[in-house]
């Protein structure tokens, strides 16, 4: 998604809790340099309002504006509901929900301060609309419901300031997180493929176009909604 945004000419700043990015990131940086945009990496805990405020304010002081945000933090824990501890619940919600809320909070504050508006996309999941067959993940699914509802409420609060907020709800994507789920649960890939109208899982690249659309003026009259891209999984 970051690559697709940079290729459209944006200066993209990526935040993650890893001290150093994956080696693939340097490859993407070089590719972005061939376009009009650029990619930058920052070691940040996206739950920290104080740190986010400082970094984002610094961006704006140098560039004069910030136009958009994609909040995509998320972790999964496949576990029977009766085995969860309160600490495990709090930790997962803190990453999946607070980790979306605080970046949106910090970005919106700068947009409102500079009277510019913009677009915020919260990455939720189709798991916020349904329960995942074959995988026990009650807390993860609940956190994604919260992100969908968060997008609606932020859209209400910030719409008159010219800030649009939408949620993206992907289906099952082959990411390292999902690959771990598939390794832990025999037959899970076959279950999910069977439940999908296209008979397969998605690749991350298949959501890049939707992100570019939601961040751009092409979606200028779109806010407070959820964009479901799931291969028909939830339409049965």
C-alpha positions, 0 to 999 in steps of 0.5 A: 500500500505504501508503495502504491501511494508513493508511486502516485507522487506522495511522500509516505512516512511509515511507522512500525515498532520494529527498530529497523524495517524489513530488508524489502523496505529499502527495495521499495524506497528505490522503486519510489525514487523512480516515481515522484514520491518517496518512502521514509521509515520511523521506529514508533509505537503508534499507541503513544499520542505524545510521540505521534504528536511530536513526529507528525507536528514536525512533518507538518512544520517542514512540509506545510501540510499532511493529506492522509493517513492509513492506520493499519496496526494489528496483531492476531492471537488464535486462542479459545475464548475461555483461555484468555486472560484480561491482560491478553485481551487488553494487550490485543485491543491496545494494539488493534484499536488504540493503535488505529485511534491514536494516529488518527487523533494526531493527524486530525489535530494537525489537519484541523489546526492548519484548516486543510482537511484530508482523508483517513483510512482505518484498516479494519477487517471483514472479521468485524462483520462476521466470525471467522470459520475455523479459527478461534479469535474472538478478541481480534474480531471484536477489535475490528468491530471497534475499528469500524465503529470508530471510523463512523464516529470520527467521520461524524466529529471531523466531517465539518472540518473537511476530514473524511474517515473510512474503514477498509475491510479486507478478506483473508490476505496472505500475510505473515500473520495469516501464514502463521494462522494457517500453520497452526491450524491444519486445513484452515486454508482449505476452509477459507478458500471454500468459503470464498466466492473466488476460491482463494485468499488475497494478496496484499497488492490487491488492496493498494488501489482501494487505498489510493482511491480512499486517500484521493479526491476520487472519493471526495464525497465518501466518509463514514463508510466501510469498504469491504473487499473480501472476494465475496466471502461475506455475501453468501 
